[in-house]
Amino acid sequence: MKGLGSNDPRQLGRNRMVAVIGQGGMGRVLLGQSQTGRLVAVKQIHRHLAKDPEFRARFHREVLASSKVTGAYTAAVVDSDTESDNPWLATEYIPGPSLKSVIDETGPMSLGGLKLLLAGLASALIEIHRAGLVHRDLKPANVLLAADGPRVIDFGIARALEDEQLTATGSVIGSPAFMSPEQAQGQPLTPAADVFSVGAIVTLAATGESPFSGTATPQVLYNVMYSAPDTARVPAPVRAIVERCLAKDPLQRPTPQELLDAAATIEAEPAWPGAVREAVEEHRNDSNWWAATTAKHARYEAQMLALKQRRTRSLRAAAVAIGVLILLDGTAFGAREWAQQPGHATPASDLSVQLTAQQWRTLDVCALLEDSLSRQFGSRFGEISDAIAGTCGSSFTDPSGTQRTFELVIGSTDTQSEPLLRPTGSVAAWMPMYGVLKEAASCDRWVITQNHPSVSIKLRTRISGKGDACPASEQGLRAVTNRLAVNPPRMTLPEKSIRPLDPCTLLDRKLVSELAGPAVTRSDDPTSCYWSGDSNYFSLTLTEGTRPDQSSSAYKLEPVQVDGATVYVDDMFAKFQSSRCDLTYMANPTRKDMAEVVRISFGSWTNASNPCDRAKQVFSAVLPQLPK
C-alpha cells in the first residue's frame, strides 16, 4: 500500500479513505475505514470512464451483482454510490494477498493449501450460483487469501443467468488462460464455466503454471478450446478432481457441491503453507498501520485547524487595530509596510516515503546524509566513510561548536537488533520511530517502510563529550525521511551497471524449484533475494563491495572459470565440512579496491556435499542477463 495522493478523495460516503491499495485500467482501489472502524476496500472508477454511459451501466451491474452474493468466501458489499461523478463500490476488506502474487513469489502450494483453496472456491461458487450469477472472470488475481481460506472478489463482468442479451453468442470477455472453452468461443454460459476456471486456478496453484500456457493469447485460447490440459505435475489426490473440472464438455464437469465433497476426501490438513500465513499477517499489519496512522494524522489536522482558526481571529483583530492607526495617521506608509511583511505559508511536511525498489537500489546514501543534515547540524568535516554499500558516515559541526558524528544505514531490517527495538513515540514521514536506548551519547533510531520492499532506515548519532545524542538522532532521521519523500538523490552509475537490476527477476521459478526443493519460500530486499526450500537455501545479491581479487591473504578466495567468466569461490564444505558455498563475481570495478559484485550464497539443510556446484548453476543462469 501507499499513501493517498493529492487527487485521491479523503471521504467517500461514510468511509474515510486511508491508503491506496492499487490501480488498474478501470480505476483505483482504496483502503477505507467506516465510522465503526471497519476496514473496507473501495473501488472508484476513473473519471474519464465515468463519462461513458456504457461503462457506467456496467459498473452499476457490478454493484447489483456483488450485492446479491453473500457467504463466507466472498467479500460482502458494504456501501456504494453509482450516481456520483466518480462512482464507487465499497466491499469488506480482505487482509490478504492475491493467489497470483503468492504463487509468483512463493511457488506451488502444499497439498493442505490446495485442499483449503479448492474447498473455499467451491463454497464461493455455491453462493454465487445460488444468487443466479455466473462470475465469468475467475482468475488468480480475483482470489484473495485470508487467514481462514480464499475469498472471491470482482464481479465486474458477472452476468445473471437469465440475462440473454448480455450472454449472447459472440461476446468474449474474460481472462484467456482461465476461461472455459465455451466462453472462449463466445457461447452462452452456464455455472459450469466457473467450475472450469476453478480447475485452471487450482492447477496453477499446484504447479505454478497454467494448464493451457502458451506464448501468445491466440495460442492460449486454442489450447483452452482444443488441447488437453497439462496436469502431470498436479499432486495425485487433486489431479482427478482438476481434470473433471477441465472437461471440454460443460455437462461433464462437477457441480460446486460435488467439488466441495471431493475436497473433503483429500487426506491433508486444510491449512495455508507458512509463507502464505506470513503474507496474510503482513497484509493485516500493513492495513492496521495505515488505519492507525491516518487516524493519528486526522487528529493532528483537527488540532492544526483549531490553531489556524484562533490565529485567523487574532490576525483579524490586529488588522482592525492597524487599520484604525492607518486611518488616524492619514498616510499609506503603514499599509505599504504591512503589505511587505512575510506571509504565513509553510512548506509541505510529513510526507510519506514511497520509493520503488529500483530507486532504493540506486539511492546515493552519502548525498542523502549530507543534504539532509547540513542545514540543521552545520558543515561536514573529516572523511566520508562509505566502504559498505548502503552505509555512509561523517561528522558535522554546528555554529555553537558542537560536534556530532552520524552514520546512515539503509537496507534490509537488522534481524539481531529488531527484537530489541521499542517505539519511541515519535514519527518520521508517517512511520513509527524505534530505538533501543531512551538516552545515550551514542544513539540509534530506526524507521521501517511499510510498502514493498520493506526497507530499514537507521541513523546512528554520536556526540562528543557527555550528552544525549537521541534528540539529534530523531531530528536527523526526520530530515532524512523528508528528503526521501520529496527528492531522493540518485547515484551516477556507469552505463553497464548492475545496481538497477532486480535480483529476484534473474532466476525463473522452475530453476528455483529445482535448486531449492519443494515448498519454496522467498524473501527479498532491494538488493538481495533469498529462496528457501525443503532441501536447500540460497541468496543472490547485487551490490558494491571489496574486489574479490584483492581479498586478504588470510581469507583468500579461489578463482575459477564458469561459462568463460572468472568467479571467486569460498567453499565452506572443503574447509569446514559445512554444506555452504559463497561465490563472488566482479561485474564492474568502481573506485579504489571496490567493485560492483554479484554474490551467490548456496547452502543445504541436508548437509549435501555439492553446494559449490549448485552455486555455479545459479551463476550460469544469472550471467547472460547482466549488462554486456
QUIFEN-V302462 format. One line per field, one symbol per residue. phi: phi as a letter, one per 20 degrees, with the letter a starting at -180 (. if undefined). burial: + if it has 24 or more other ideal C-beta (glycine too) atoms within 12 Angstrom, else -. A space follows every 50 residues. Layout:
phi = ???
burial = ???
This chain:
phi = .bffefeefebcmedefdbdeabcferdddeccffenfecddedffffff eegfffffffffffffffecpfdceffdaabedfgcgbcdcgedfaffgg ffffedngeffffffffffffffffgffffencdfmbfbgfdcedefdqf cecmdfcfcffeeffecfgoedcqdgfcefgfffemegdcgffffgffgf fffffedncffcfbebggffffffeceffedfefggfdgffffffeffeg feefegffffffffefeaffbffgffffffffffffffffffffffffff fffffffffffffffffffffffffffffmcefffffffeffedfcffbl feeceffffffdfeffffffffdffecneecneedbfdgncbcadccege nfdcddcdccrffeffegfefcfenecclmdfedbddfcafccdccccfe eeefceddcdccdfmeqdefgffffffffffffffdbffdfedfgdfeff feffeecefffgfffenflfdccbcgdcccdccfdcbbcccdbdbfgfec ffffcfeefceclndecdddefffeclefbbdccceebfdblddbfcddc dcccfdmfecfffffffffffegfeege
burial = ++++---++-+++-++++++++---+++++++++---+++++++++--++ ----++-++++++++++++-+-++++++++++---+++++++++++++++ +++++++++++++++++++++++++++++-+-+++++++++++++++-++ +++++++++++----++----+++++++++++++---+++++++++++++ +++++++++++++------++-+++---+++--++--++-++++++++-+ --++++-+++-++--+-+-+-++-++++++-+++-+++++++++--+--- -------------------------------------------------+ +++++-+-++++++++++++++++-++--+-----+--++++++++---- --++++++++++++------+--+-+++++++++++-----+++++++++ +++++++++++++-----+++++++++++++++++--+--+-----++++ ++++-++-+-+++-+++++++++++++++++++-++++++++++++++-- ------+--+-+----+++++-+-----++++++++++-+----++++++ ++++---+--+++++++++++++--+--
